């Protein structure tokens, strides 16, 4: 675990502060970011870690996709 932060929202400004605090403590050499598809987080990663590859978390992608699939009980 690299860090923990509590904020009132997931706005970009809060994520930028969190990433800045990690960088101030020595974070470097980041090659890949894996996260949910939150716009504030993605924007902060682009601003604070330009050029670093980003990938959507496969767990959250699957959860979102399953919301669009009818359940078996609905097919009967």
PyMOL commands that set and color helices and strands:
alter all, ss='L'
color gray80, all
select helices_A, chain A and resi 12-24+39-48+58-66+72-75
alter helices_A, ss='H'
color red, helices_A
select strands_A, chain A and resi 32-35+53-56
alter strands_A, ss='S'
color yellow, strands_A
deselect
rebuild
show_as cartoon
